[in-house]
Every structure is written in C-alpha cells, then in structure tokens.
Amino acid sequence: MAVDPRGRDLKTFLADDPGGPVVMLNLLRFRPDAEGGYAAARDAYTAYLAHFRRYAEPRGAEILYLGDGSTALVAEEGQAWDAVLVVRYPSRRAFSDMVADPAYQQGTHLRSGALTEAVLQATTPWTPPAPATGTPTA
C-alpha cells in the first residue's frame, strides 16, 4: 500500500488545481511493533513532523490539526485511523515544490517507515450554509 505521493499523482494534483490555498487531509495508520503497539512508529512520525515543518513552514504551510484517532462512530471494519493530520498550504504548487525538494526528501523515510497505510487527500472549501432559523423542536 502506498504511503507517499508519486510523480503521476503529483501531476494530477497540479492539473486539478482550482487555484488558491489547499487543505490536505492525512489519515494515518501506524506500523505496529512486536508487542502490537505503535509507540516506535509514532515516535518516528513525530521526528518526521519536525523535519516536515522545517521545509513546509517557509513555504507558507500551517498544521491546522494533529490528533489521535478515537472512537469511529460511522466506519466499516478497518476504516478507523490511528491519527489525523490536517495541513493548509498556500497553493498546490507550494506543496509540490516541498515534496520535490531533495533536502525534504532526505527525511521522508521517517514517514514511510512509520506508516503501513495513509490517505493524503487535497480538499477544496465549501461555503457553509446559513444557520436554519426557528426554534429547534425535540
């Protein structure tokens, strides 16, 4: 299972660019250790995040949310994730330039080694609807 973006994926990502900022959703499944936990993988991913920030933040990226997965209320078997990371980039080009940077690539083994599965999905914003009017009924 792939955990890192590939060249053809990045080409599609850039070709589908609607312009403006992009928020990237990262769903993460950590590699279990011999005891069935994932402390070592989480530590490796934490080291990756420190490396990531060194290359992402100068390009205008911002971590919006990082947290452990908890109770899955609506999910099929195997759809729960160990962690979620949400990152805002000023543009898809900023993201692409970061992942193409050879210095950034030197630390991606930390991410790849920590994960058994990942979803990395670009999102585009919606304008939320106005709140409903009236009094809620029970």
Secondary structure, 3 states (H helix, E strand, C coil): CCCCCCHHHHHHHHHCCCCCCEEEEEEEEECCCCCCCCHHHHHHHHHHHHHHHHHHHHHCCEEEEEEECCCCCCCCCCCCCCEEEEEEECCHHHHHHHHHCHHHHCCHHHHHHHEEEEEEEEECCCCCCCCCCCCCCC
